[in-house]
Amino acid sequence: MNIIQVIVLAIIEGLTEFLPVSSTGHLVITSSLMGISTDAFVKLFEIVIQLGAILAVVVLYFKRFFRSIDFYIKLVIGVIPAVIFGLLLKKRIDILLESPLVVAVAFVVGGVILLFVDEWFNKPTVDDEEKISHLTALKIGFFQCLAMVPGVSRSAASIVGGMSQKLSRKAAAEFSFFLAVPTMFGATLKDLWDFHKHNTLTADEMHHDIIYLLIGSAIAFVVALLAIKSFITFLEKKGFKLFGVYRIVAGIVIIVIYFTTTALQTA
């Protein structure tokens, strides 16, 4: 990786982490198109810059994280499914993360769902995180696990999960943001530990990589701050259809590129 690639990937992560379009899917496709080899550091980089974007939630919703102990209980309950399935399926997930075709298919399927989700769940009764029950938090946590398939989108899965449990679009989106904090923090710590155990890099190489991680995380953080505010405003007014159309078009384009060129097949 070079500095330009670091900046591009970090911007994409910050823009897409909280949109229902799959940040992981966009990172996989962009890395493939830029010819970035999928080595241990690249996988680590993509996880760590996600944490940078996630920290934007803590800054924007700082007061929410001091509202009550029950808030944290809900987050713990909501993240339990991801922990269990993540540990059981990590090797299979790593294989899927290397497949642009899996991402493309997930883009299209998820896009079709987003075209209709506003009509399916149009009678919300829960408009604030405080009204979310522990059982509802657990159910949303199971929906979040669908995002282990690259291209599904953690944000889309958990927001749709929330809306299926009578949450308003805003409440579902915000709880999805909150749930991302422990989920991505845990994933980052796990990947950092795995990287440390198998690391064969020299001190000079590690210094170089740490600089890239810091730059990428900082950029993702700043871009995510702007993206979150814009997304909530857009979501309340327009809903999900535009994101559905984008996902379908993007998925079809990726499939065409995959089968007509070698740009993605050699990733």
Phi, psi and chi 1 to 4 in degrees:
 res  aa     phi    psi   chi1   chi2   chi3   chi4
   1 MET       -  143.9  -67.6  179.6   68.5      -
   2 ASN  -115.2  176.3   57.0   47.5      -      -
   3 ILE   -64.8  -35.2 -171.8   61.2      -      -
   4 ILE   -63.7  -44.2  -61.0  -59.9      -      -
   5 GLN   -63.6  -38.8  -67.4  169.6  -27.6      -
   6 VAL   -59.7  -46.6  166.1      -      -      -
   7 ILE   -65.0  -44.9  -67.1  172.1      -      -
   8 VAL   -61.6  -47.6  170.0      -      -      -
   9 LEU   -64.5  -37.7  -69.1  179.2      -      -
  10 ALA   -67.3  -39.8      -      -      -      -
  11 ILE   -64.6  -44.4  -69.4  173.9      -      -
  12 ILE   -61.7  -41.3  -70.7  174.2      -      -
  13 GLU   -62.5  -47.4  165.2   57.8   28.4      -
  14 GLY   -61.7  -36.9      -      -      -      -
  15 LEU   -72.5  -37.3  -77.3  173.3      -      -
  16 THR  -104.0  -12.0   60.4      -      -      -
  17 GLU   -57.9  -37.6  177.0   61.6   42.0      -
  18 PHE  -105.4   -2.1  -60.5  102.5      -      -
  19 LEU   -88.9  151.6  -56.2 -176.4      -      -
  20 PRO   -80.2   48.9   31.3  -36.8      -      -
  21 VAL  -124.4   -1.1  -63.9      -      -      -
  22 SER    76.6   99.6  176.6      -      -      -
  23 SER   -66.1  -41.3   60.5      -      -      -
  24 THR   -61.4  -43.6  -59.2      -      -      -
  25 GLY   -60.3  -43.7      -      -      -      -
  26 HIS   -65.4  -37.5  -81.1   76.4      -      -
  27 LEU   -67.4  -40.7  -68.7  176.5      -      -
  28 VAL   -61.2  -48.7  169.4      -      -      -
  29 ILE   -66.4  -45.3  -62.0  -58.8      -      -
  30 THR   -63.4  -42.2  -55.8      -      -      -
  31 SER   -61.3  -40.8  -64.1      -      -      -
  32 SER   -64.0  -46.1  -61.9      -      -      -
  33 LEU   -66.5  -30.2  -68.5  174.2      -      -
  34 MET   -88.4   -0.2  -69.8 -163.7  -62.0      -
  35 GLY    72.9   28.7      -      -      -      -
  36 ILE   -84.0  121.8  -59.1  174.1      -      -
  37 SER   -70.1  144.7   59.4      -      -      -
  38 THR   -87.8   83.2  -52.0      -      -      -
  39 ASP  -105.4 -176.8   56.7   24.0      -      -
  40 ALA   -61.4  -39.3      -      -      -      -
  41 PHE   -70.4  -39.5  174.7   72.3      -      -
  42 VAL   -60.9  -43.7  171.1      -      -      -
  43 LYS   -61.6  -42.1  -68.7 -179.8  179.7  178.6
  44 LEU   -64.2  -43.8  176.1   67.1      -      -
  45 PHE   -57.9  -44.9  176.6   82.0      -      -
  46 GLU   -66.2  -29.7  -67.7  177.9   -8.7      -
  47 ILE   -77.3  -44.7  -70.5  -69.8      -      -
  48 VAL   -66.0  -40.2  171.2      -      -      -
  49 ILE   -69.8  -23.3   62.9  172.6      -      -
  50 GLN   -64.0  -38.8  -75.1 -179.7  -27.6      -
  51 LEU   -64.7  -37.1 -178.7   59.5      -      -
  52 GLY   -58.7  -43.7      -      -      -      -
  53 ALA   -66.5  -39.6      -      -      -      -
  54 ILE   -62.6  -34.0  -67.2  -59.4      -      -
  55 LEU   -62.7  -21.3  -70.4  176.6      -      -
  56 ALA   -62.4  -32.3      -      -      -      -
  57 VAL   -63.3  -44.4  174.2      -      -      -
  58 VAL   -61.1  -39.1  179.1      -      -      -
  59 VAL   -70.6  -47.4  172.0      -      -      -
  60 LEU   -69.8  -34.0  -73.8  174.8      -      -
  61 TYR  -113.8   38.9  -67.0   94.3      -      -
  62 PHE   -54.1  -45.1 -174.7   75.6      -      -
  63 LYS   -66.1  -31.3  -68.2 -177.9  179.5  179.4
  64 ARG   -62.5  -30.3  -64.1  -76.0 -170.1   95.0
  65 PHE   -78.2    1.0  -74.5   84.2      -      -
  66 PHE  -124.7   18.9  -68.3   93.0      -      -
  67 ARG   -74.4  -47.3  179.2 -179.8  -79.6 -176.0
  68 SER  -167.1  161.5   67.6      -      -      -
  69 ILE   -65.9  -33.4  -64.1  -62.6      -      -
  70 ASP   -60.5  -31.0 -168.4   53.8      -      -
  71 PHE   -56.8  -44.9  173.6   80.1      -      -
  72 TYR   -72.7  -33.3  -69.2   96.8      -      -
  73 ILE   -61.6  -43.0  -66.0  174.9      -      -
  74 LYS   -62.4  -40.8  -67.8  172.6 -172.7  174.7
  75 LEU   -66.0  -40.7  -65.4 -172.4      -      -
  76 VAL   -63.6  -45.5  170.2      -      -      -
  77 ILE   -61.6  -42.8  -68.8  172.5      -      -
  78 GLY   -67.5  -27.0      -      -      -      -
  79 VAL   -90.3  -13.6   82.8      -      -      -
  80 ILE   -55.5  -47.4  -72.5  174.0      -      -
  81 PRO   -58.2  -40.6  -27.1   37.7      -      -
  82 ALA   -64.4  -38.5      -      -      -      -
  83 VAL   -63.7  -47.7  172.2      -      -      -
  84 ILE   -64.0  -52.3  -65.5  173.3      -      -
  85 PHE   -68.8  -33.1  -77.3  100.0      -      -
  86 GLY   -63.3  -43.2      -      -      -      -
  87 LEU   -68.1  -38.0  -67.9  174.1      -      -
  88 LEU   -74.6  -32.1  -67.6  175.8      -      -
  89 LEU  -116.1   13.2  -57.6  175.1      -      -
  90 LYS   -55.4  -44.8 -172.3  177.5 -171.5  -52.6
  91 LYS   -64.1  -41.8  -69.2 -176.0  178.7  179.6
  92 ARG   -66.6  -37.5  -67.2 -177.9 -179.0  -87.0
  93 ILE   -63.8  -43.0  -66.4  168.3      -      -
  94 ASP   -59.9  -36.6  -72.7  -17.3      -      -
  95 ILE   -67.6  -44.0  -66.6  173.0      -      -
  96 LEU   -63.3  -33.4  -70.5  175.6      -      -
  97 LEU   -63.9  -17.0  -75.0  171.7      -      -
  98 GLU   -95.0    4.1  -61.7  175.4    7.7      -
  99 SER  -110.2  104.3  173.3      -      -      -
 100 PRO   -61.4  -30.1  -25.1   35.8      -      -
 101 LEU   -67.0  -39.9 -172.8   58.1      -      -
 102 VAL   -61.3  -42.5  170.2      -      -      -
 103 VAL   -59.9  -46.0  171.2      -      -      -
 104 ALA   -61.6  -46.0      -      -      -      -
 105 VAL   -63.6  -42.2  172.8      -      -      -
 106 ALA   -64.6  -36.0      -      -      -      -
 107 PHE   -57.5  -49.9  -92.7   29.1      -      -
 108 VAL   -65.8  -49.1  173.7      -      -      -
 109 VAL   -60.1  -47.0  174.2      -      -      -
 110 GLY   -63.6  -35.4      -      -      -      -
 111 GLY   -63.5  -42.7      -      -      -      -
 112 VAL   -60.8  -42.3  171.7      -      -      -
 113 ILE   -62.5  -42.0  -68.6  173.4      -      -
 114 LEU   -67.9  -22.7  -70.1 -175.8      -      -
 115 LEU   -64.0  -29.2  -71.2 -179.9      -      -
 116 PHE  -114.3   -7.1  -58.2  100.7      -      -
 117 VAL   -63.8  -33.0   69.4      -      -      -
 118 ASP   -64.8  -32.8  -69.3  -44.4      -      -
 119 GLU   -80.0  -35.1  -61.4  173.1   12.1      -
 120 TRP   -65.3  -42.3  -69.0  -18.2      -      -
 121 PHE  -121.0   72.9  -49.8  118.1      -      -
 122 ASN  -110.3   13.7   59.0    2.6      -      -
 123 LYS  -130.6   66.0  -64.2  180.0  179.5  178.8
 124 PRO   -70.7  149.4   27.8  -36.2      -      -
 125 THR  -123.6   -7.7   58.0      -      -      -
 126 VAL  -116.8  116.7  178.8      -      -      -
 127 ASP  -117.9   11.2   58.2    4.5      -      -
 128 ASP  -152.8  147.6 -172.8   86.2      -      -
 129 GLU   -57.8  -34.4  169.5  -87.3  -40.0      -
 130 GLU   -62.6  -23.0  -73.9 -172.2  -42.3      -
 131 LYS   -89.4   -2.2  -61.2  177.9 -178.1  177.7
 132 ILE   -78.7  127.2  -62.8  173.6      -      -
 133 SER   -81.9  166.8   68.8      -      -      -
 134 HIS   -64.4  -38.6  -66.4  167.8      -      -
 135 LEU   -64.7  -40.2  179.1   58.8      -      -
 136 THR   -64.3  -40.0  -65.2      -      -      -
 137 ALA   -60.3  -40.3      -      -      -      -
 138 LEU   -65.6  -43.6 -179.2   62.6      -      -
 139 LYS   -62.1  -41.6  -69.8  178.5  179.8  178.3
 140 ILE   -64.0  -35.6  -64.6  173.7      -      -
 141 GLY   -61.1  -37.8      -      -      -      -
 142 PHE   -68.2  -39.6  -82.7  107.0      -      -
 143 PHE   -60.7  -39.3  -89.2   91.7      -      -
 144 GLN   -59.4  -31.0 -178.7  177.8 -122.7      -
 145 CYS   -62.5  -23.0  -67.9      -      -      -
 146 LEU   -60.0  -26.4  -64.4  173.2      -      -
 147 ALA   -73.9   -2.3      -      -      -      -
 148 MET   -66.9  -21.0  -69.2  179.4 -179.1      -
 149 VAL   -82.3  116.7  176.9      -      -      -
 150 PRO   -59.8  134.5   20.8  -32.6      -      -
 151 GLY   103.8  -17.7      -      -      -      -
 152 VAL   -72.0  -42.7  168.2      -      -      -
 153 SER    89.1  115.1  169.9      -      -      -
 154 ARG   -62.0  -41.6 -170.8 -153.5   61.8   79.0
 155 SER   -62.2  -47.9  176.2      -      -      -
 156 ALA   -62.4  -45.5      -      -      -      -
 157 ALA   -62.0  -45.6      -      -      -      -
 158 SER   -74.7  -33.2   51.4      -      -      -
 159 ILE   -68.8  -46.6  -68.9  174.0      -      -
 160 VAL   -60.9  -39.7  171.2      -      -      -
 161 GLY   -59.7  -42.4      -      -      -      -
 162 GLY   -66.0  -42.1      -      -      -      -
 163 MET   -65.8  -32.3  -69.6  175.7   65.6      -
 164 SER   -67.7  -17.3   74.6      -      -      -
 165 GLN  -103.6   25.5  -58.6  -56.9  -52.9      -
 166 LYS    75.5   16.9  -57.1  -66.0 -174.1  178.7
 167 LEU   -81.1  146.0  -88.2   66.2      -      -
 168 SER   -69.1  164.9   66.3      -      -      -
 169 ARG   -57.9  -43.8  -72.1 -168.2  -64.6 -129.8
 170 LYS   -66.4  -46.2 -178.9  179.2  179.1 -178.8
 171 ALA   -63.1  -40.5      -      -      -      -
 172 ALA   -65.9  -41.3      -      -      -      -
 173 ALA   -65.9  -44.4      -      -      -      -
 174 GLU   -67.4  -39.8  -71.0 -176.5  -19.7      -
 175 PHE   -66.5  -33.4 -169.9   71.4      -      -
 176 SER   -61.1  -41.3  170.2      -      -      -
 177 PHE   -61.9  -47.4  -60.9  163.2      -      -
 178 PHE   -62.4  -42.7  -58.3  147.6      -      -
 179 LEU   -65.5  -25.9 -165.4   56.3      -      -
 180 ALA   -66.9  -28.1      -      -      -      -
 181 VAL   -61.7  -58.9  176.3      -      -      -
 182 PRO   -68.3  -31.8   24.9  -34.8      -      -
 183 THR   -62.8  -52.3  -58.5      -      -      -
 184 MET   -75.3  -30.9  -65.8  -48.0  -55.4      -
 185 PHE   -63.7  -44.2 -174.8   70.5      -      -
 186 GLY   -64.8  -42.9      -      -      -      -
 187 ALA   -62.9  -38.1      -      -      -      -
 188 THR   -66.7  -45.9  -58.9      -      -      -
 189 LEU   -60.4  -41.7  -70.9 -179.4      -      -
 190 LYS   -62.9  -45.0  178.1   66.8  167.6   58.2
 191 ASP   -70.2  -35.4  -83.1   58.8      -      -
 192 LEU   -63.4  -40.8  -77.1  170.2      -      -
 193 TRP   -65.7  -45.0  176.1 -111.8      -      -
 194 ASP   -62.2  -40.9  -70.7  -17.0      -      -
 195 PHE   -63.9  -40.8 -177.5   77.7      -      -
 196 HIS   -64.0  -40.9  170.7   71.9      -      -
 197 LYS   -65.2  -34.6  -73.7 -166.4  -59.8 -177.7
 198 HIS  -108.0   11.0  -58.8   99.9      -      -
 199 ASN   -71.0  130.7  178.0   39.2      -      -
 200 THR  -121.9   12.3   58.5      -      -      -
 201 LEU   -78.4  152.5  -60.6  177.4      -      -
 202 THR   -78.2  171.1   64.7      -      -      -
 203 ALA   -62.2  -40.3      -      -      -      -
 204 ASP   -64.9  -41.4  -72.4  -19.8      -      -
 205 GLU   -66.3  -39.1  -70.5  172.0  -34.3      -
 206 MET   -64.5  -40.4  -80.7  -61.1  -62.6      -
 207 HIS   -60.5  -42.9  174.9   74.6      -      -
 208 HIS   -61.7  -44.6  176.3  -91.3      -      -
 209 ASP   -68.5  -38.3  -72.2  -14.7      -      -
 210 ILE   -63.1  -38.9  -70.4  173.0      -      -
 211 ILE   -60.4  -43.7  -66.0  -62.4      -      -
 212 TYR   -62.4  -41.2  -83.6    3.0      -      -
 213 LEU   -63.5  -41.3  -70.0  175.8      -      -
 214 LEU   -68.1  -44.0  -68.5  174.9      -      -
 215 ILE   -63.4  -47.4  -67.9  173.9      -      -
 216 GLY   -61.3  -43.3      -      -      -      -
 217 SER   -65.1  -40.9  -62.8      -      -      -
 218 ALA   -64.5  -43.2      -      -      -      -
 219 ILE   -66.1  -45.2  -67.7  173.1      -      -
 220 ALA   -60.3  -38.2      -      -      -      -
 221 PHE   -62.5  -48.8  170.6   76.8      -      -
 222 VAL   -66.0  -46.3  172.6      -      -      -
 223 VAL   -63.7  -39.6  174.6      -      -      -
 224 ALA   -64.5  -35.8      -      -      -      -
 225 LEU   -55.4  -44.1  -76.9  174.4      -      -
 226 LEU   -72.8  -39.1  -58.3  174.3      -      -
 227 ALA   -66.9  -39.4      -      -      -      -
 228 ILE   -61.6  -48.7  -67.4  172.6      -      -
 229 LYS   -60.9  -44.1  -72.2 -173.1  174.8 -179.0
 230 SER   -65.8  -39.4  -59.8      -      -      -
 231 PHE   -64.4  -45.8  174.8   54.1      -      -
 232 ILE   -61.1  -44.4  -71.5  -65.6      -      -
 233 THR   -62.3  -45.6  -60.0      -      -      -
 234 PHE   -65.4  -42.9 -178.8   88.8      -      -
 235 LEU   -62.1  -42.0 -167.2   61.1      -      -
 236 GLU   -64.1  -33.5  -72.8 -173.7  -65.4      -
 237 LYS   -90.1  -39.7  -66.3 -179.7  179.0  179.8
 238 LYS  -113.6  -24.2  -56.9  -67.3 -175.1 -179.7
 239 GLY    81.5 -154.0      -      -      -      -
 240 PHE  -105.3   -7.6  -72.4   97.9      -      -
 241 LYS   -58.5  -41.9  -75.7 -169.9  176.8 -179.6
 242 LEU   -61.5  -38.6 -176.8   60.0      -      -
 243 PHE   -67.3  -35.8  -64.4  109.0      -      -
 244 GLY   -62.3  -46.4      -      -      -      -
 245 VAL   -61.6  -44.2  172.1      -      -      -
 246 TYR   -59.0  -45.8  169.3   78.7      -      -
 247 ARG   -62.0  -42.9  -72.8 -179.1   63.4  113.4
 248 ILE   -64.6  -47.1  -68.0  169.9      -      -
 249 VAL   -62.9  -45.9  172.2      -      -      -
 250 ALA   -61.9  -42.3      -      -      -      -
 251 GLY   -62.5  -43.6      -      -      -      -
 252 ILE   -64.2  -42.7  -68.3  172.8      -      -
 253 VAL   -60.5  -43.9  169.9      -      -      -
 254 ILE   -63.1  -41.8  -66.3  167.5      -      -
 255 ILE   -62.7  -42.9  -69.6  171.2      -      -
 256 VAL   -62.1  -46.2  170.9      -      -      -
 257 ILE   -61.7  -40.4  -66.9  174.3      -      -
 258 TYR   -61.8  -43.0 -176.0   86.3      -      -
 259 PHE   -91.2   -8.6  -74.8  109.0      -      -
 260 THR  -113.5  -11.4   58.4      -      -      -
 261 THR  -137.0  178.5   73.2      -      -      -
 262 THR  -105.3    7.2   59.5      -      -      -
 263 ALA   -59.9  -36.3      -      -      -      -
 264 LEU  -102.5  -26.9  -64.1  176.2      -      -
 265 GLN   -70.4  -22.3  -66.4 -177.0   27.8      -
 266 THR   -96.4    7.1   56.9      -      -      -
 267 ALA   -64.6      -      -      -      -      -
